[in-house]
Amino acid sequence: MSVSIQDPLLPFLPLLYIAWADGVLEETEINFINKKINENKTIKPETKDMVCKWLNPQNPPSARVLAYWKNYIKQNADLLNPSEKSDLFSIGAQLAKKEDTEDWVNDETKESLHLIEDYLGIVSREALRSVYENDPVTSTYLPTENLSEKAYSKPLKALLQHGYPDIKSRVQSILDPHKEAIESYDDDLKTRKEKVLKWCKELANAGLGNLAYPPAYGGSGSMPKYAAVFEEVSKYDLSLTIKFGVHFGLFGGSVESLGTKIHHDKYLKDIGTMALPGCFAMTEMHHGSNVKALQTTAIYQPDDKTFIINTPSQYDRKTYIGNAGMHAQMATVFAQLIVNEEEHGIHAFLVPIRDSKGNTLDNITIGDNGHKMGLNGVDNGTLHFNSVKIPKENLLNKFGDVDEDGKYNSPISSSSKRFFTMLGTLVGGRLCVPIAGQSAAKKALNMAVYFALERKQFGPPGKEEQSVMDYPTHQKKLMPLIANVFAYDFAHDFLLNDYSNNKEADSQQVEALAAGLKALSTWNTTETIQICRESCGGKGYLSEMYFDLLKADTDIFTTFEGDNTVLLQLTAKSRLTYFKKQFGKMDWWDTLKYISSIASTNLSELNPLVTRDTSEDHLLSDDFQIDAFTYREEFSLRTLAMRLNKKIKNGMDSYDAFLDVQVHLIDMASAYIDRVVLERFIVTIDEQKDDSVKEVLTSLKNLYALHLIEKNKGWYLEHDYISGSKSLAINKLVAKLCKELKEESQQLVDAFDIPRHMTKTALKFY
Amino acid sequence: MSVSIQDPLLPFLPLLYIAWADGVLEETEINFINKKINENKTIKPETKDMVCKWLNPQNPPSARVLAYWKNYIKQNADLLNPSEKSDLFSIGAQLAKKEDTEDWVNDETKESLHLIEDYLGIVSREALRSVYENDPVTSTYLPTENLSEKAYSKPLKALLQHGYPDIKSRVQSILDPHKEAIESYDDDLKTRKEKVLKWCKELANAGLGNLAYPPAYGGSGSMPKYAAVFEEVSKYDLSLTIKFGVHFGLFGGSVESLGTKIHHDKYLKDIGTMALPGCFAMTEMHHGSNVKALQTTAIYQPDDKTFIINTPSQYDRKTYIGNAGMHAQMATVFAQLIVNEEEHGIHAFLVPIRDSKGNTLDNITIGDNGHKMGLNGVDNGTLHFNSVKIPKENLLNKFGDVDEDGKYNSPISSSSKRFFTMLGTLVGGRLCVPIAGQSAAKKALNMAVYFALERKQFGPPGKEEQSVMDYPTHQKKLMPLIANVFAYDFAHDFLLNDYSNNKEADSQQVEALAAGLKALSTWNTTETIQICRESCGGKGYLSEMYFDLLKADTDIFTTFEGDNTVLLQLTAKSRLTYFKKQFGKMDWWDTLKYISSIASTNLSELNPLVTRDTSEDHLLSDDFQIDAFTYREEFSLRTLAMRLNKKIKNGMDSYDAFLDVQVHLIDMASAYIDRVVLERFIVTIDEQKDDSVKEVLTSLKNLYALHLIEKNKGWYLEHDYISGSKSLAINKLVAKLCKELKEESQQLVDAFDIPRHMTKTALKFY
């Protein structure tokens, strides 16, 4: 049986703890307490019995129970003001409040408790102080025997904070006070959206919205800092995350990246404080993934130097636009620029859509996207422009402009290159969405692991039931997901810094990585939350366990900021183009032939001894794992090039050829991303100074790599990269790693730093 | 570009269709129509322009456009009363209503249209009648060119109705009128639960609740009929399905199966009409899967021949009990029966919990499980019994009773066997849950396929965009899921009939199948809905596409009526026991040795020629597919037996040995279920008389089988069952089958018979 406390007893826990903390009580002391408790008419008879039972010297609490009480008091007292923390009654009242047993809280009880304190001769403030002292054995809240931190706990947690613990605790300090409102299901949609706006403004007021903007406009010029806010907010409310991201990241980001000084000076400060709420109007009813084919037009009017923004038909309305439904006053609108009847492709324009009082402006029709699967705290809407006139300077003109003489000019002559350059500046969103997904996955794993450690079911005949975490099937479900989350975390951090430090450099590789990593990482999020929910059984279905909103809110992550399947094709094409570019003016055919040949050279001859090597040392080595990942990547690249080559040679046009090999593009892109993620995991381990951290990360890296090889074993076996016996050895080793890492499961999810009140829910079986 | 109609034009569609249906208009006729339209002050100038443009003889609609108009009118007119169906104005008004352009609907327009009808010399009732005539080319509602049914359409649809088209249409006729209420998101939780109860009672009043009960009690003694209702209701609202299932299936089913004549006579009629709403109180806070360890007690009181039902601690409260939160008046409570201080294990008792006015009875505390991920139309609650007294006859005494002398007796002497016999009678729930899941999966596929056919995105340079269904990645996502749904459908039907026809026979095999099939089928549902949602992109995220509730409501299907992972272990253990039983008194060790030996004999020597045979004929043959499935099953069984054998031989106790091989138990059970599903698919094809049905089902069977072999290719390659080249050939063939079956995708989902108004939503891009 687990250690646990019956609800009605909770308010008396501080009293009981203090009573037993210093050893066995005198009979007179027990009698006094019993008397005071029994005299109190507001306490129910059953409760009195329970309290008295726990004061029986024949029945003292075990050391484990005492440690548990102490810890429980500490955790709950952490929610009190310092002045209340050392008062028996206040803490008891807090515990009562947490468990809905507040009938106990009254003046009579207050008096009883104070009398008891005095009688026991304990200066209560002093005695209770010991509860709050740092004690490694009891400082984490854990219901089962395992109450200790591990050597790696602190540095590992710090590692996942990516250098910004301060930013994270600022976010926590802003959102913690709202936790009840955040977790309420009572709001209607409109009220909820207003609340989300309010919280968003609080973050802005604390200077947490504009961190990515240049210091001259109130920011700190740091994308990683902005991402740290994004990650932390995601632990609380994903509608807030997305509203925050739409306004500061997409809208503000478009002004910063696509606009020039005139726009920065005029808008960035107000965007940073949210004085000017905005939205990002790209997607249309009939054009989502195919941005190039958007139908909204922006026709230049030389007479008065304006643009007319127009929605040609109902199918061309902007849709799913976050922040448009209720709050945005300005939209970055993507439209086909037409100057003197000539089309210049997609450009972005700032279009005011509401006045500062929130009234919709003339010739603009705003709709609401209605009830959604999730993110119902975000006001997604539709926008219809009926020949809306905007001044010339509202064109975000960094990559294309209309001059004073009404002539179009651009620093980038190729319209296709211009298009991709513009979209490329918006890669920040693709970096941030999966980071929000990671937070959701971490929260899900935190809940599932704490649940699995606490929940007991079945057991050997005649013995105690077992923790479900002891079941191999359960370990096999959860442990690889924990390893994945670490793997993607390091990859995101790497990419974020790379992007942040090399904004002006050739960004094609960053974009390709961002697109592919976003796809694999968000799919991992969806899978993780699903498996975690199932692993918590019926309790996982209750909204209090968060899986409800975690699932519903993140479900769209695989779609927005680029549909995952489309993104992986982008990644694959970009990989092919990368080779093409490296060799100047080669055409597609030559490039494909070239890739086939170099990849063949790189693909080492398979050594039958290695193919059959089933030793643990070999399987756990970086060399084997990297070689396996690289082999899959290069082989896919080569066969893809060969397939395309053959089709084009046979007269197929390149569009159809690429369509035909679509599934292989996805495979190749996935193999590429997998390899980068593993490499980054290894580099991260090398960078660690603490041996305990290195050790646990190495186990996680091994599990990440071998589990993925196991998942792709069909491919490896098809291509004779591993023998059947080696494949079986890998299956076995994965199970072994899962079992070993299970012992670290609590400490690993503790490193995710999920707010404690959430964890507590996982442990509450009413 | 797809054929489509601008919203404001919709009300004029009947007019336009009639104007063009008989050929080119005379100039005078056009002028008259233009004049009448222009004179009408209630029609907006833009709309007038559009209408006139469509009447221009230089710009006649193409045959395809005309067919589309006709079809569109027909579909919408189907919602009208017969008398309104042949009136231009009424149909136009209906179209206007569907598209929210109702400002058009007024007397002035009515007059204009009637004048136009008269002038054109068309007797409108006659002309419109042609719209409703059966025309194979236009009789299905389809937005793209493909407007035809296929030869197999009608018989295939009939096949999936499993012989009960009448029951299904009765359900539809009851629920269709509620469709707006069902699909509303405006209700608070309490209101919603009341509505669901109301619909449930409507089904009961129509005689659709008690179909499984014996005719003597108002039913028809047919489990398959009951399942048909269940399946059909699931297309509308899964909360209703579950509430219906809890009351009629679990509560009523427990009275029928565990009770005797006294209970049947007293309760079954009232249960059938829902005059006595009930619930099924098995799960407790601390015991879900481990039913045997339930803590609630039922202690016999010889003095007054009663039982005292008691909840020993807060952790032993009944929880997640559907119908308990608000509506049930009686509960079937599972509790440890104690007679004269002797425990006799779990038995079921009828405990009144509310009076007929809905007031909770004394000594019973009912809680609410709060907000859930889904199924929020079901009132799940907790039950706490504080020494509740019930008469002796409230024990459901079919398998265990207390006689007049206060002595326990049972027709089954082994308490373990008694326990499993009691649970076995409740297998109906495990048959029905996955059937509800299948309906959800069908609805999801219907939406995804219609969306994919209509949605266009990207395309060859300078050409029209392509339907996303033309993308190989999309085909690879959706088509295997369609094949799976057919496969599971036939398996469920088979099992349902088997169960229904052999209730009294040894039911172990049915139970093992039901448990395992429930697991694989509900996981398939979860996966199907997820992939369908993603395949519909942003639109899939809007609640109007149903994925929202489909996902949230079905998510618990993998947990309730048995956690899937636990169920598969049951299936596996039952398979092992099956062999044990066949040979009398063999002990576990001997059995395991025996299984190892017979399985080895059965496993044919692998023929290298077959292992490498990549011919299409071979891969598409039943023989190869069945052999592949059987090989995996028997090999898993043998290695499992060998593993267990070895562990037990080495002194491990059998509990630990089974724990160690948990993952292998799951694999073995899955392989067993997969083989049965494939066999049943083949039998179903053999039973068909219509060649076109045979043909399309054979393609689906091939896709089901080969896709599953592809999914398990790692295993097959590890065990040298197929060569690498054969595996690659299978991958290729799966892609080919997906591409071929894509051509049937619309007709295949049409066979699912999803209410048309749902399908329409998939085609609406605002």
Interface residues (C-beta under 8 A of the other chain):
Chain A: S4 Q6 D7 Y185 T283 M285 H286 H287 G288 S289 N290 A293 S313 Q314 Y315 R317 T319 Y320 N369 G370 H371 K372 M373 G374 T382 K456 Q457 F458 P460 P461 E465 D470 Y471 P472 T473 H474 K476 T526 Q530 R533 E534 G537 G538 G540 Y541 L542 S543 E544 F547 D548 K551 A552 D555 I556 T558 T559 F560 D563 N564 T565 D653 Y655 D656 L659 D660 Q662 V663 I666 E710 K713 G714 L717 E718 H719 D720 G724 S727 L728 A735 F765 Y766
Chain B: S4 Q6 D7 Y185 T283 M285 H286 H287 G288 S289 N290 A293 S313 Q314 Y315 R317 T319 Y320 N369 G370 H371 K372 M373 G374 T382 K456 Q457 F458 P460 P461 E465 D470 Y471 P472 T473 H474 K476 T526 Q530 R533 E534 G537 G538 G540 Y541 L542 S543 E544 F547 D548 K551 A552 D555 I556 T558 T559 F560 D563 N564 T565 D653 Y655 D656 L659 D660 Q662 V663 I666 E710 K713 G714 L717 E718 H719 D720 G724 S727 L728 A735 F765 Y766
